[in-house]
């Protein structure tokens, strides 16, 4: 068979070619799941739905069957857009959308141009107070696929422009003891008690964005990818909250996911915990955890990504399960 692994979009068609020896032997074509991909007597494929399927070509020679197969992964075309957002009157913002296939042309529309406008590049403008729906539509093989974002437009109140006066000293409590400032986990003053497969990076790309500067990488997206990765950070009961932003690293395998587990510990006992699941389709996620009274902060990326799986996925262009974190901050 001329192909042994294919990636197709739903509604795609493709011709597989099988050669036989002896030549001109009869070939029987079959699909392991006709609800996903069909195949006719000539090896012509039609992708019907999303999933994984095996196409087999079989010939019989002197009573013995000989078979060759092609493994196919099909993906639905999709446009990904935030479900909701807000903007002020006279403000503009880029309402970016992601598409599969990548770089597919998007048609933008607004349900009420008197409230929010949108141009052909996805730049919206707040016109007047109210709510409206922005729709992003792509067309693939003659079929439309859409996503919607509910936009709230508000007038910026004058009080938001007033500079605060007589602000209290936030670094000092009533006892006179100096309190810690907010501090980034990438700062040299932060103590990492332990770490495994975690690295500070000056610049990395996520699946959707380039140049995440001063970020933390859990694991990696390459052929030597590590699976589990963790940091243990000293808090010494100085901080009340941890926040960060996480996203899948560029090259993340789109067939699987990882979980980032964040928890605070005091005297060896867990006192707070949150879990965040990330896959290749995940948009950036905000991480927040109450760590009041915590001695230590644990950040643990749990992933099962064997070298055998890496080899199998590499031909499809997915090379790992790395997780990126930026703006990781301990708050006083």
C-alpha positions, -999 to 999 in steps of 0.1 A, spaced: 0 0 0 14 34 -8 4 49 26 4 33 60 -6 63 81 -28 93 72 -44 123 89 -77 133 73 -103 160 80 -139 149 82 -154 151 46 -120 146 30 -116 120 3 -85 101 -6 -73 73 -29 -52 45 -15 -31 25 -40 -22 -11 -34 1 -31 -56 2 -69 -57 25 -97 -67 14 -115 -88 1 -84 -106 -36 -78 -111 -46 -100 -82 -80 -92 -68 -80 -69 -38 -106 -68 -11 -108 -34 7 -123 -31 42 -127 -5 70 -125 -13 107 -153 13 112 -174 25 83 -190 52 106 -156 69 105 -141 61 71 -156 42 42 -136 25 14 -149 13 -19 -137 -16 -41 -111 7 -57 -95 20 -24 -113 53 -25 -117 67 10 -144 91 24 -139 105 60 -173 105 76 -167 113 113 -138 120 138 -119 90 151 -93 64 144 -98 36 119 -78 10 100 -82 4 63 -71 -31 51 -63 -44 16 -64 -82 13 -55 -106 -15 -57 -144 -16 -29 -164 -33 -30 -202 -34 -55 -202 -5 -35 -179 17 -45 -143 27 -20 -115 25 -30 -81 40 -16 -46 43 -31 -18 64 -32 19 67 -40 36 100 -60 67 97 -68 95 122 -97 118 112 -104 152 128 -135 174 126 -129 209 112 -135 234 140 -132 271 149 -123 278 186 -134 311 202 -137 323 237 -173 318 249 -176 353 263 -156 385 268 -161 422 277 -150 455 262 -155 492 269 -171 517 247 -146 531 221 -122 504 230 -108 479 204 -96 444 209 -84 414 189 -109 386 191 -86 359 178 -99 325 169 -81 292 162 -90 269 134 -85 233 124 -72 231 97 -48 259 108 -49 292 90 -84 286 75 -100 319 64 -125 332 89 -157 352 82 -166 375 111 -201 388 119 -219 406 147 -255 402 158 -258 439 166 -233 464 150 -248 492 171 -233 476 202 -201 460 189 -185 461 155 -161 435 140 -138 438 110 -125 411 86 -95 405 108 -114 399 140 -108 433 155 -139 443 175 -149 478 187 -172 487 215 -199 511 202 -225 514 230 -236 497 262 -252 463 258 -245 427 247 -241 412 213 -228 380 198 -198 377 175 -197 347 152 -166 333 136 -173 309 106 -150 288 85 -159 268 54 -143 234 47 -153 212 17 -185 232 13 -196 229 50 -197 258 74 -184 255 110 -190 283 135 -183 295 170 -198 323 190 -186 348 216 -210 367 238 -196 403 241 -206 427 269 -199 464 262 -198 489 290 -190 526 293 -158 531 312 -168 549 345 -150 581 355 -140 566 388 -117 541 371 -96 571 359 -90 585 394 -57 579 410 -60 566 446 -47 589 473 -34 582 508 -28 545 499 -18 524 529 16 508 531 7 473 518 41 460 529 35 466 565 8 450 588 -3 465 621 25 447 640 52 466 623 66 435 607 75 439 571 54 416 549 67 400 517 61 415 483 44 396 455 71 375 438 75 355 406 86 319 407 112 328 381 128 353 405 162 343 418 151 349 454 124 322 452 136 289 467 128 257 447 132 230 473 130 202 447 124 200 410 122 173 383 120 180 345 111 217 352 130 246 335 130 284 335 128 296 299 135 330 284 112 323 254 89 294 244 60 290 220 26 276 231 2 259 206 -15 292 199 11 319 209 47 327 202 73 341 225 61 334 260 89 351 278 102 343 313 81 312 316 84 278 333 84 246 313 71 213 327 83 185 306 91 191 269 78 188 234 105 168 216 115 132 210 132 130 244 100 143 261 97 137 299 63 128 313 60 137 350 74 170 362 72 189 394 84 219 415 83 223 453 85 259 463 92 273 498 64 296 511 71 296 549 36 308 555 44 342 540 19 342 511 -19 340 508 -24 331 471 -7 316 441 -17 326 405 -4 317 371 -14 312 334 -8 278 317 -10 265 281 1 235 261 36 239 246 40 240 208 41 205 194 17 191 220 2 157 210 -35 163 201 -46 128 211 -39 131 248 -38 154 278 -19 161 310 -31 173 344 -14 201 365 -20 195 402 -14 225 424 -15 222 462 -4 239 494 12 220 523 16 228 560 35 206 584 35 178 557 -3 179 553 -22 191 522 -43 222 530 -56 232 495 -56 218 460 -67 225 424 -63 204 393 -62 217 357 -64 194 326 -46 206 295 -48 191 259 -38 205 225 -72 222 221 -70 240 255 -69 278 254 -48 295 281 -61 287 316 -58 309 347 -45 291 378 -54 303 413 -49 286 447 -54 299 483 -21 290 500 -27 309 533 -5 294 560 13 270 536 49 260 542 54 247 507 37 250 473 36 219 451 31 221 413 30 186 397 24 178 360 10 143 357 14 128 322 18 93 307 39 97 276 61 67 267 89 67 242 69 41 222 40 65 219 63 94 210 76 74 181 41 65 169 29 101 171 60 118 156 50 110 120 18 130 126 37 161 137 29 158 175 61 156 194 54 158 231 33 169 261 51 199 274 32 224 296 42 261 298 34 284 328 39 322 329 32 350 354 36 324 381 33 346 413 32 342 450 10 369 465 15 384 499 
